[in-house]
Structure formats: structure tokens, C-alpha cells
Amino acid sequence: MIKHIGVVGAGQMGAGIALVAVQSGFETSIFEPSKQAQEKTKAYFQKKLPPHQPLFVTQLDALSNCDLLIEAIPEQEALKIKLFQELDSIAKPEAILASNTSSISITKLAAATKNPERVMGMHFMNPVPVMKLVELIRGLQTSDKTYHAVKATAEKMDKTTTTSKDIPGFIANRILMPMINEAFHALQEGLASAEDIDTTLKLGANHPMGPLTLADFIGLDTCVAILEIMDKKPCALLQQYVNAGWLGKKTGRGVFSYV
Ligand SMILES: NC(=O)c1ccc[n+]([C@@H]2O[C@H](COP(=O)([O-])OP(=O)(O)OC[C@H]3O[C@@H](n4cnc5c(N)ncnc54)[C@H](O)[C@@H]3O)[C@@H](O)[C@H]2O)c1
């Protein structure tokens, strides 16, 4: 029975996951090493006024009493493998280790632990409090018990789940990222303005937001990382934005400006 959730990494996604966890009645603790991100998350919680506040911990091993640990650190395989090894050593034996990764192999993260059947993908969408979907990804080693406990937790958070095999990109990004990359190619070619590319998809395909705005919301660095893991070459213009430090909404500037 999952009662206490630990969120590791409170950036865009981790902060949202922690808020939904608190609002759904879970005791919630957060480990976030960056002072700046911590302050941002605390301010976010103050604005949202949940029924109770999460606990901010300063050491990873302060999460050892959690029943479910959800990792939302940057989309870099080596970083996540190292973290899963650490989580495996601090978590209690019956705890579940979940990753919010958009594309990295759950099977590989699980293989980095001594207890791989308790590892699983729990892919929330951005912004977490608004988006109804959680994609569930079973690694090759994930047990039925782990799968059902994570599914029940997502449902208690009032989310709808879909289940994907552990193939890079899973369902959502498998289909979304090639579209986003193609939108950058169209912009690079000068096919149309950024505004017209987005408006065409919004009004022509009934998408709630255009692909360039969506990329800004996801984070352009995250888009590049996901495309690379999916073995797709990121468009040069997309890469250039990332090189410039224009990462999207989170830095105030991407394709569009957010200041
Ligand atoms: N942005 C999206 O739309 C989206 C959607 C679904 C899934 N995801 C996935 O969620 C994860 C996080 O994405 P994000 O957009 O929140 O990124 P982000 O850059 O906003 O946040 C990452 C946070 O992790 C922290 N961090 C870095 N190393 C850490 C460590 N070793 N231990 C603990 N914390 C650490 C950073 O300080 C930062 O606050 C990625 O795997 C991403 O692919 C993102």
C-alpha cells in the first residue's frame, strides 16, 4: 500500500508530481539539490495552497521510509543510472522505484539495481496537475505487483493510464517528437513563420497547442535528449536554440518569448 511518496528532482515535472501527490492525500517528500529550484518549488506550492505541504529533505537517504520514489531528474541516462543505484541502496526492500523518463530504457535503469522487479516507468505529462495521462512502462523485469501498485497510485491521483512496452519514446514521444522535429525543419526551411506553423496545427489538426509552443513547454534540451535516445537526429535549428541556452518556457525564451 503506497502512503508516502518521495520525489527526486523538483524541476518542472517533479514540482507538479509532488503537488498532485499532496493533493491526492499522499504524504510527500522532495529531494532537490539546487537551491534555486527548491525556492521555485516552494513558491509554486505557496501559490497552489494544497491541503498540506510536502517535506523538503536535504539528503537522499531521508527518503528511505518512502513506499514509492519517483525520479524526475534531467533526461540523461548516466545521471539516472547513478541515481537508481543510489535509490536502490537507500530505499526499503518493498519500496517501488519509478522513473518519469520520457524515453530512457526502464529495463536498463532496472538492471542497475539489485532488485529490478520493483522498477517501473511512470511517465506524467506536462503540466502534471492539468494533464490527465500517465503512461506506464514495464521494464522486462518489472513484476505484476509493482505494475498494479503504480497503476493504483496513478488512479488515486485521478489520472488515466495507458501501458507501453519499454521501447524508446514509449507511446507519446514516439509519435510526438518526430512531429516537433519536423516543425523545426519547416521553420528552418522558412516554410512559414513560427506563429503560422503553430496556428496551422491548432486550427487544421485540432491540436490544443502548436508543436513549437509544445516544444517550448517541454523544454528544448529535453526534446533534443529524447530525439537522440530515439535515434533520430535533432534538427540543426532546434540544437542551435539549445546551444544558445534558449530552452523554452523554463528559461523565459525558446522559439517564443515568455517574459
Ligand atoms: N518537460 C516535460 O514536458 C516532460 C514531460 C514528461 C516527462 N519529462 C521527463 O521528466 C524528467 C525531468 O524533466 P523536467 O522538465 O522536470 O526537467 P528540469 O530540468 O525542469 O528539472 C530537473 C530537476 O532535477 C534536478 N536534479 C538534477 N540532478 C539531480 C540529482 N542527481 N538528484 C536530484 N535532483 C537532480 C535539477 O536540479 C532540476 O531541478 C526528464 O526525465 C524528462 O524527460 C519531462
The ligand as an SDF file (V2000), in Angstrom:
LIG
                    3D

 44 48  0  0  0  0  0  0  0  0999 V2000
    9.3070   18.6860  -19.5080 N   0  0  0  0  0  0  0  0  0  0  0  0
    8.3740   17.8580  -19.9160 C   0  0  0  0  0  0  0  0  0  0  0  0
    7.4230   18.2440  -20.6280 O   0  0  0  0  0  0  0  0  0  0  0  0
    8.4080   16.4220  -19.5120 C   0  0  0  0  0  0  0  0  0  0  0  0
    7.2680   15.6180  -19.6630 C   0  0  0  0  0  0  0  0  0  0  0  0
    7.3100   14.2880  -19.2430 C   0  0  0  0  0  0  0  0  0  0  0  0
    8.4810   13.7770  -18.7200 C   0  0  0  0  0  0  0  0  0  0  0  0
    9.5860   14.5750  -18.5890 N   0  0  0  0  0  0  0  0  0  0  0  0
   10.7950   13.9860  -18.0010 C   0  0  0  0  0  0  0  0  0  0  0  0
   10.8910   14.3960  -16.6480 O   0  0  0  0  0  0  0  0  0  0  0  0
   12.2730   14.4970  -16.2700 C   0  0  0  0  0  0  0  0  0  0  0  0
   12.5320   15.8830  -15.7090 C   0  0  0  0  0  0  0  0  0  0  0  0
   12.2030   16.8540  -16.6750 O   0  0  0  0  0  0  0  0  0  0  0  0
   11.9480   18.3900  -16.2640 P   0  0  0  0  0  0  0  0  0  0  0  0
   11.3620   19.0370  -17.4580 O   0  0  0  0  0  0  0  0  0  0  0  0
   11.2470   18.4470  -14.9490 O   0  0  0  0  0  0  0  0  0  0  0  0
   13.4630   18.8830  -16.0770 O   0  0  0  0  0  0  0  0  0  0  0  0
   14.0080   20.1330  -15.2220 P   0  0  0  0  0  0  0  0  0  0  0  0
   15.3310   20.4700  -15.7970 O   0  0  0  0  0  0  0  0  0  0  0  0
   12.9530   21.1890  -15.1190 O   0  0  0  0  0  0  0  0  0  0  0  0
   14.1900   19.5280  -13.7290 O   0  0  0  0  0  0  0  0  0  0  0  0
   15.1490   18.5740  -13.3550 C   0  0  0  0  0  0  0  0  0  0  0  0
   15.4910   18.8010  -11.8750 C   0  0  0  0  0  0  0  0  0  0  0  0
   16.3080   17.7360  -11.4040 O   0  0  0  0  0  0  0  0  0  0  0  0
   17.2820   18.2790  -10.5090 C   0  0  0  0  0  0  0  0  0  0  0  0
   18.4130   17.3490  -10.4460 N   0  0  0  0  0  0  0  0  0  0  0  0
   19.4840   17.2540  -11.2710 C   0  0  0  0  0  0  0  0  0  0  0  0
   20.2780   16.2280  -10.8780 N   0  0  0  0  0  0  0  0  0  0  0  0
   19.6920   15.6770   -9.7840 C   0  0  0  0  0  0  0  0  0  0  0  0
   20.0300   14.5860   -8.9360 C   0  0  0  0  0  0  0  0  0  0  0  0
   21.1230   13.8400   -9.1480 N   0  0  0  0  0  0  0  0  0  0  0  0
   19.2090   14.3060   -7.9000 N   0  0  0  0  0  0  0  0  0  0  0  0
   18.0880   15.0420   -7.6800 C   0  0  0  0  0  0  0  0  0  0  0  0
   17.7220   16.0700   -8.4600 N   0  0  0  0  0  0  0  0  0  0  0  0
   18.5090   16.3840   -9.5030 C   0  0  0  0  0  0  0  0  0  0  0  0
   17.6270   19.6450  -11.1040 C   0  0  0  0  0  0  0  0  0  0  0  0
   18.1880   20.4960  -10.1350 O   0  0  0  0  0  0  0  0  0  0  0  0
   16.2660   20.1050  -11.6270 C   0  0  0  0  0  0  0  0  0  0  0  0
   15.5690   20.8910  -10.6750 O   0  0  0  0  0  0  0  0  0  0  0  0
   13.0850   14.1420  -17.5130 C   0  0  0  0  0  0  0  0  0  0  0  0
   13.4100   12.7820  -17.4760 O   0  0  0  0  0  0  0  0  0  0  0  0
   12.0990   14.4310  -18.6510 C   0  0  0  0  0  0  0  0  0  0  0  0
   12.3750   13.6990  -19.8160 O   0  0  0  0  0  0  0  0  0  0  0  0
    9.5650   15.8810  -18.9600 C   0  0  0  0  0  0  0  0  0  0  0  0
  1  2  1  0
  2  3  2  0
  2  4  1  0
  4  5  1  0
  4 44  2  0
  5  6  2  0
  6  7  1  0
  7  8  2  0
  8  9  1  0
  8 44  1  0
  9 10  1  0
  9 42  1  0
 10 11  1  0
 11 12  1  0
 11 40  1  0
 12 13  1  0
 13 14  1  0
 14 15  2  0
 14 16  1  0
 14 17  1  0
 17 18  1  0
 18 19  2  0
 18 20  1  0
 18 21  1  0
 21 22  1  0
 22 23  1  0
 23 24  1  0
 23 38  1  0
 24 25  1  0
 25 26  1  0
 25 36  1  0
 26 27  1  0
 26 35  1  0
 27 28  2  0
 28 29  1  0
 29 30  1  0
 29 35  2  0
 30 31  1  0
 30 32  2  0
 32 33  1  0
 33 34  2  0
 34 35  1  0
 36 37  1  0
 36 38  1  0
 38 39  1  0
 40 41  1  0
 40 42  1  0
 42 43  1  0
M  CHG  2   8   1  16  -1
M  END
$$$$
